[in-house]
Amino acid sequence: MSKKREKRTSPKKAPHRPKSKRYYQGVLLADHLYRDNKGRVDYWRYCLPDGSFTKPFHCTVHEANRKAIDANARRDTWVPPAPVDDKVKRGEWRDFFDRFIEWREAQDPKLIGTPSWRNRQYTFNEFCRSFADIKVNQITLELMIPWWDGLTHYNQKLRQKELRRFFTWMQRSGHCRKLKYNPFTTQDELPRLETKPKPPKIRSRLSPAGFVSTYQEAGRRGYTGLQTAMALSLLTTMREGDCLKLRFDNIHKGVLRVTISKSEAQRGKASAARLQWRLADYPGLAEVINQARERSMQLERCPYIVAWKHKCVRKSKVKTHKYQMLPKKFTDQFAECRPDIPNPPSFHEVRSLAASLLSQHGVPVETLQTLLAHGDGKTTLGYLDDHELPYLTVDVPELDAALDLLKL
């Protein structure tokens, strides 16, 4: 007697999981509305039907909800934009910028592959897209003013120097005939594009109590690499980039030697600021480095003094060791641990705090300028601003002679 074969049934599909409600400061967010991926306050993104996001836009949460609700109402009729070739978007200017880039790299081969040169090439592409509908020989100063005035001070500073070279090269080649002068010239008597003044810093200073609380919070979270970098910056005034690049082979016969990267980028390798510390004279700094060396043994002998054991180790073209700390992760960790106050301080404020503490212990501004690798003493005084600026002692005994006037 044969057994009846049981009929196989496919397992029932689990019901669709409803979307969890998302709130921001107690306000329910509309569907497909998300906060900025950089965590900026009152910056938003809208998720399009194809899964991509719009560019971040700045407004209040209520205005963002209204925009998202309007976009949701038109969601069924949304049509993806046709792909546009980047060469078409950049217009006629593209050929001239490509030729200028080749000429600049031939004149200065050191530019090739540097991050600053890549950033400047990005600004070239942005310029091409902004003026794609305008011919090269039709460009005028009046057409460039609205675009230039719409940029921030830092965006203007990034573009000004290289665009000045570009338009000098263009006019020398007989192009841009409607421009009588280079619009990016530095001569005050000529009509030009005016640069906005530098805005005041809005980030708060890092107080000694804030440093201690951040350092302790990093320890509770297990961010030992962040603690090492904070100690290094406080003891040496090094920037974030120099701390992350620091390796154990920077130490030669008990001497820590560092070439300041920003100084090297501005002045060149031969004129860059070079600092060294004899670890026997700085036991606190030697202790920090020894502790980092002990942790390095647990991190597969990571050669970097600032290292961190990632939970998920991913391949990277930038890393030379899998436990190397990258700037993005470093910034995120510091943001998690710093004081929760309006306009919170960045890691760079550790450097300012170190300069302030040294000034309070009687270190002159000239010595601080050398230690901070500043080319101008005014920059060093700016680091002391909001902390305690130094006072000059008045030593003029003859001032007491003015008391004779009171006897009249």
C-alpha positions as CSV (number, residue, x, y, z in Angstrom):
1,M,0.0,0.0,0.0
2,S,1.6,3.2,-1.2
3,K,1.7,6.2,1.0
4,K,0.1,9.3,-0.3
5,R,2.6,12.0,-1.1
6,E,2.1,15.1,0.8
7,K,1.5,18.1,-1.2
8,R,4.2,20.6,-0.8
9,T,3.1,24.1,-0.1
10,S,5.3,27.2,-0.4
11,P,5.9,28.9,2.9
12,K,3.7,31.9,3.5
13,K,5.3,35.2,2.9
14,A,5.7,37.4,5.9
15,P,3.5,40.4,5.9
16,H,5.0,43.6,4.7
17,R,6.7,45.4,7.6
18,P,5.3,48.8,8.0
19,K,7.6,51.7,7.9
20,S,8.7,53.0,11.3
21,K,7.8,56.6,12.0
22,R,10.6,59.0,12.1
23,Y,10.7,62.1,14.2
24,Y,12.9,65.2,14.4
25,Q,12.7,67.3,17.5
26,G,9.3,65.9,18.2
27,V,7.9,66.6,14.7
28,L,6.8,63.6,12.6
29,L,8.7,63.6,9.3
30,A,6.8,63.1,6.0
31,D,7.4,60.0,3.9
32,H,10.6,59.9,1.9
33,L,12.0,62.9,3.8
34,Y,15.4,62.3,5.4
35,R,18.0,64.3,7.3
36,D,21.2,65.3,5.7
37,N,23.7,62.5,5.7
38,K,26.4,64.8,7.2
39,G,24.2,65.4,10.2
40,R,23.9,69.2,9.7
41,V,21.1,70.9,11.5
42,D,18.0,71.8,9.4
43,Y,19.4,70.2,6.2
44,W,17.2,67.7,4.4
45,R,17.2,65.2,1.5
46,Y,14.2,63.8,-0.4
47,C,14.3,60.2,-1.7
48,L,13.2,60.0,-5.3
49,P,11.3,57.0,-6.7
50,D,14.5,55.6,-8.3
51,G,16.2,55.5,-4.9
52,S,18.4,58.4,-5.5
53,F,18.4,61.6,-3.3
54,T,18.1,65.2,-4.1
55,K,20.8,67.7,-3.2
56,P,20.6,68.7,0.5
57,F,18.5,71.8,1.1
58,H,18.3,74.0,4.1
59,C,15.0,75.0,5.8
60,T,13.0,74.3,9.0
61,V,11.5,70.9,9.6
62,H,8.0,72.3,8.9
63,E,9.0,73.7,5.6
64,A,10.8,70.5,4.7
65,N,7.6,68.5,5.5
66,R,5.5,70.8,3.2
67,K,8.0,70.3,0.4
68,A,8.0,66.5,0.9
69,I,4.2,66.3,1.0
70,D,4.0,68.3,-2.3
71,A,6.6,65.9,-3.9
72,N,4.7,62.8,-2.6
73,A,1.6,64.1,-4.3
74,R,3.4,64.2,-7.7
75,R,5.3,61.0,-7.1
76,D,3.3,58.8,-9.4
77,T,3.9,61.2,-12.3
78,W,7.6,61.5,-11.7
79,V,9.8,61.0,-14.8
80,P,13.5,60.4,-14.3
81,P,15.6,63.0,-16.1
82,A,17.4,62.0,-19.2
83,P,21.1,61.4,-18.7
84,V,23.2,64.3,-20.0
85,D,26.7,63.9,-21.2
86,D,29.1,65.8,-18.9
87,K,30.8,67.2,-22.0
88,V,27.6,68.8,-23.1
89,K,26.9,70.2,-19.6
90,R,30.3,71.8,-19.5
91,G,29.9,73.5,-22.9
92,E,32.5,75.2,-24.9
93,W,34.6,76.1,-21.9
94,R,35.5,72.4,-21.5
95,D,38.1,72.4,-24.3
96,F,39.9,75.5,-23.0
97,F,40.1,74.2,-19.4
98,D,41.4,70.8,-20.6
99,R,44.1,72.6,-22.6
100,F,44.9,74.9,-19.6
101,I,45.2,71.8,-17.3
102,E,47.7,70.2,-19.7
103,W,49.7,73.4,-19.8
104,R,49.7,73.9,-16.0
105,E,50.8,70.3,-15.5
106,A,53.6,70.7,-18.0
107,Q,54.7,73.9,-16.3
108,D,54.5,72.4,-12.8
109,P,54.6,68.5,-12.8
110,K,54.4,68.5,-9.0
111,L,50.7,69.3,-9.3
112,I,49.8,66.0,-10.8
113,G,48.0,63.7,-8.3
114,T,47.9,66.2,-5.4
115,P,44.5,66.7,-3.6
116,S,44.6,70.5,-4.0
117,W,45.0,70.2,-7.7
118,R,42.1,67.8,-7.9
119,N,40.0,70.2,-5.9
120,R,40.9,73.0,-8.3
121,Q,40.0,70.9,-11.3
122,Y,36.6,70.3,-9.7
123,T,36.1,74.1,-9.5
124,F,36.9,74.2,-13.3
125,N,34.1,71.8,-14.0
126,E,31.7,73.8,-11.8
127,F,32.6,77.0,-13.8
128,C,32.0,75.2,-17.0
129,R,28.5,74.0,-15.9
130,S,27.6,77.5,-14.7
131,F,28.5,79.2,-18.0
132,A,27.8,76.3,-20.4
133,D,25.3,78.5,-22.4
134,I,27.7,81.4,-22.8
135,K,30.4,81.5,-25.5
136,V,34.0,82.1,-24.5
137,N,34.1,85.4,-26.5
138,Q,30.8,86.6,-25.1
139,I,31.7,86.4,-21.4
140,T,31.7,89.8,-19.6
141,L,32.4,91.0,-16.1
142,E,28.7,91.8,-15.7
143,L,27.7,88.2,-16.5
144,M,30.2,86.8,-13.9
145,I,29.2,89.1,-11.0
146,P,25.9,87.3,-10.0
147,W,27.7,83.9,-10.1
148,W,30.6,85.2,-8.1
149,D,28.6,87.0,-5.5
150,G,26.5,83.9,-4.9
151,L,29.6,82.0,-3.6
152,T,30.8,82.0,0.0
153,H,34.1,83.5,1.1
154,Y,35.8,80.1,1.2
155,N,34.5,79.0,-2.2
156,Q,35.7,82.3,-3.7
157,K,39.1,81.8,-2.0
158,L,39.3,78.3,-3.5
159,R,38.6,79.5,-7.0
160,Q,40.2,82.9,-7.2
161,K,43.9,82.2,-7.6
162,E,43.6,79.4,-10.2
163,L,40.9,81.2,-12.2
164,R,43.1,84.3,-12.3
165,R,45.8,82.1,-13.9
166,F,43.2,80.7,-16.3
167,F,41.9,84.0,-17.6
168,T,45.5,85.4,-17.9
169,W,46.2,82.4,-20.1
170,M,43.0,82.9,-22.1
171,Q,43.6,86.6,-22.7
172,R,47.2,85.9,-23.6
173,S,45.9,83.5,-26.2
174,G,43.5,86.1,-27.7
175,H,40.3,84.7,-26.2
176,C,37.6,86.4,-24.0
177,R,37.7,89.5,-26.2
178,K,35.0,91.3,-24.3
179,L,37.0,91.3,-21.1
180,K,39.3,94.3,-21.0
181,Y,41.0,93.1,-17.8
182,N,41.3,89.9,-15.9
183,P,38.2,89.8,-13.7
184,F,40.2,88.1,-10.9
185,T,43.0,90.7,-10.9
186,T,44.3,91.9,-7.5
187,Q,44.8,95.5,-8.7
188,D,42.4,97.8,-6.9
189,E,42.2,100.5,-9.7
190,L,40.9,98.0,-12.2
191,P,37.3,96.7,-12.4
192,R,37.2,93.2,-10.9
193,L,35.3,90.6,-8.9
194,E,35.3,91.6,-5.2
195,T,36.0,88.9,-2.6
196,K,33.7,88.7,0.4
197,P,35.3,89.2,3.8
198,K,36.1,86.2,5.9
199,P,33.1,85.4,8.1
200,P,33.7,85.2,11.9
201,K,34.1,81.7,13.3
202,I,30.9,80.4,14.8
203,R,32.3,77.3,16.5
204,S,32.9,77.4,20.3
205,R,36.3,77.2,21.9
206,L,37.3,74.0,23.7
207,S,37.7,74.7,27.4
208,P,39.9,72.6,29.7
209,A,36.8,71.0,31.2
210,G,35.5,70.3,27.7
211,F,38.7,68.6,26.8
212,V,38.6,66.4,29.9
213,S,35.0,65.4,29.3
214,T,35.7,64.6,25.6
215,Y,38.8,62.6,26.5
216,Q,36.9,60.6,29.2
217,E,33.9,60.0,26.9
218,A,36.3,58.7,24.2
219,G,37.7,56.2,26.8
220,R,34.2,55.0,27.7
221,R,33.4,54.4,24.0
222,G,36.7,52.6,23.4
223,Y,38.1,55.2,21.1
224,T,41.7,54.8,22.2
225,G,43.0,56.2,18.9
226,L,41.0,59.4,19.5
227,Q,42.5,59.7,23.0
228,T,46.0,59.3,21.6
229,A,45.4,62.0,19.0
230,M,44.0,64.4,21.6
231,A,47.0,63.9,23.8
232,L,49.4,64.4,21.0
233,S,47.7,67.6,19.8
234,L,47.6,69.0,23.3
235,L,51.3,68.2,24.0
236,T,52.7,69.2,20.5
237,T,50.0,71.5,19.0
238,M,49.9,69.3,15.9
239,R,46.9,69.5,13.5
240,E,44.6,66.6,12.9
241,G,46.2,65.6,9.6
242,D,49.7,65.5,11.1
243,C,48.5,63.4,14.1
244,L,46.9,60.9,11.8
245,K,50.0,60.6,9.5
246,L,52.4,60.2,12.5
247,R,54.2,56.9,12.4
248,F,56.6,55.1,14.8
249,D,59.4,55.5,12.3
250,N,59.1,59.3,12.8
251,I,61.1,58.6,16.0
252,H,64.9,58.5,15.5
253,K,67.1,57.7,18.5
254,G,64.6,59.0,21.0
255,V,63.7,62.1,19.0
256,L,60.3,62.6,17.4
257,R,60.6,64.5,14.1
258,V,57.7,65.9,12.2
259,T,57.4,68.0,9.0
260,I,54.3,70.1,9.2
261,S,52.2,69.1,6.2
262,K,50.4,72.5,5.8
263,S,53.6,74.4,5.9
264,E,55.1,72.0,3.3
265,A,52.1,72.5,1.0
266,Q,52.4,76.3,1.3
267,R,56.2,76.9,1.3
268,G,57.5,73.8,-0.4
269,K,59.5,70.9,1.0
270,A,62.8,72.9,1.5
271,S,61.2,75.8,3.4
272,A,58.6,73.8,5.4
273,A,58.5,74.0,9.2
274,R,60.3,71.0,10.8
275,L,59.9,70.3,14.5
276,Q,61.5,67.8,16.8
277,W,61.0,66.7,20.4
278,R,63.6,64.9,22.5
279,L,61.3,62.4,24.3
280,A,63.7,62.3,27.3
281,D,62.9,65.9,27.9
282,Y,59.1,65.4,27.5
283,P,58.1,62.4,29.7
284,G,54.4,63.0,29.1
285,L,54.8,62.8,25.4
286,A,57.0,59.7,25.7
287,E,54.3,58.0,27.8
288,V,51.6,58.7,25.2
289,I,53.8,57.2,22.5
290,N,54.7,54.1,24.6
291,Q,51.1,53.4,25.3
292,A,50.3,53.7,21.6
293,R,53.2,51.3,20.9
294,E,51.7,48.7,23.3
295,R,48.3,49.0,21.5
296,S,50.0,48.6,18.2
297,M,51.2,45.1,19.2
298,Q,47.5,44.2,19.6
299,L,46.7,45.7,16.2
300,E,49.0,43.6,14.1
301,R,51.9,46.0,14.6
302,C,50.1,49.0,13.0
303,P,52.9,51.5,12.1
304,Y,50.6,54.5,12.8
305,I,50.7,56.0,16.3
306,V,47.0,56.9,16.0
307,A,45.2,53.6,15.2
308,W,41.9,52.1,15.8
309,K,40.5,48.5,15.6
310,H,37.5,48.8,13.3
311,K,34.5,46.5,13.8
312,C,34.3,45.9,10.1
313,V,37.6,45.9,8.2
314,R,37.1,47.0,4.6
315,K,39.5,47.3,1.8
316,S,40.6,50.8,0.9
317,K,42.9,52.3,-1.6
318,V,43.8,55.0,0.9
319,K,44.9,52.8,3.8
320,T,48.3,51.3,4.0
321,H,47.3,49.3,7.1
322,K,43.9,47.9,7.9
323,Y,43.8,49.5,11.4
324,Q,44.9,53.0,10.1
325,M,42.6,55.8,11.3
326,L,41.1,57.8,8.4
327,P,40.0,61.5,8.8
328,K,36.3,60.7,8.2
329,K,36.1,58.1,11.0
330,F,38.2,60.3,13.2
331,T,35.9,63.3,12.8
332,D,32.9,61.2,13.5
333,Q,34.3,59.9,16.7
334,F,35.3,63.3,17.9
335,A,31.8,64.6,17.1
336,E,30.3,61.8,19.2
337,C,32.4,62.6,22.2
338,R,32.6,66.4,22.2
339,P,30.4,68.6,24.5
340,D,26.8,69.0,23.3
341,I,26.6,72.8,23.0
342,P,25.6,75.2,20.3
343,N,28.3,75.5,17.6
344,P,30.3,72.7,19.1
345,P,34.1,72.8,18.8
346,S,36.1,70.9,16.3
347,F,39.3,68.9,16.9
348,H,41.3,72.0,15.7
349,E,40.3,73.7,19.0
350,V,42.6,71.3,20.9
351,R,45.4,73.1,19.2
352,S,44.0,76.4,20.2
353,L,43.6,75.2,23.8
354,A,47.3,74.0,23.9
355,A,48.5,77.4,22.7
356,S,46.4,79.2,25.4
357,L,47.7,76.9,28.2
358,L,51.3,77.6,27.1
359,S,50.6,81.3,26.9
360,Q,49.3,81.3,30.5
361,H,52.5,79.6,31.6
362,G,54.5,82.5,30.2
363,V,55.5,81.2,26.8
364,P,56.0,84.3,24.5
365,V,54.0,84.7,21.4
366,E,57.1,84.4,19.2
367,T,57.8,80.9,20.6
368,L,54.2,79.9,20.1
369,Q,54.3,81.2,16.5
370,T,57.3,78.9,15.8
371,L,55.6,75.9,17.6
372,L,52.3,76.4,15.7
373,A,54.2,76.9,12.4
374,H,52.5,80.2,11.7
375,G,53.9,82.6,9.1
376,D,52.2,85.6,10.8
377,G,52.0,86.4,14.5
378,K,48.5,87.7,14.0
379,T,47.4,84.2,13.3
380,T,48.9,83.0,16.5
381,L,47.0,85.8,18.4
382,G,43.8,84.6,16.8
383,Y,44.4,81.2,18.4
384,L,44.5,82.9,21.8
385,D,41.3,84.9,21.2
386,D,38.4,84.0,23.5
387,H,40.9,82.3,25.8
388,E,43.3,84.7,27.4
389,L,45.3,87.1,25.2
390,P,48.7,88.2,26.6
391,Y,49.1,91.6,28.3
392,L,52.3,93.7,28.0
393,T,53.7,95.0,31.3
394,V,54.0,98.8,31.4
395,D,57.4,99.7,32.8
396,V,57.6,103.5,32.7
397,P,58.5,104.9,36.2
398,E,58.3,108.5,35.0
399,L,54.5,108.2,34.9
400,D,54.4,109.1,38.6
401,A,55.6,112.6,37.6
402,A,52.0,113.2,36.5
403,L,51.0,113.3,40.1
404,D,52.5,116.8,40.4
405,L,49.6,118.1,38.5
406,L,47.2,117.0,41.2
407,K,49.1,119.1,43.8
408,L,48.2,122.3,41.9
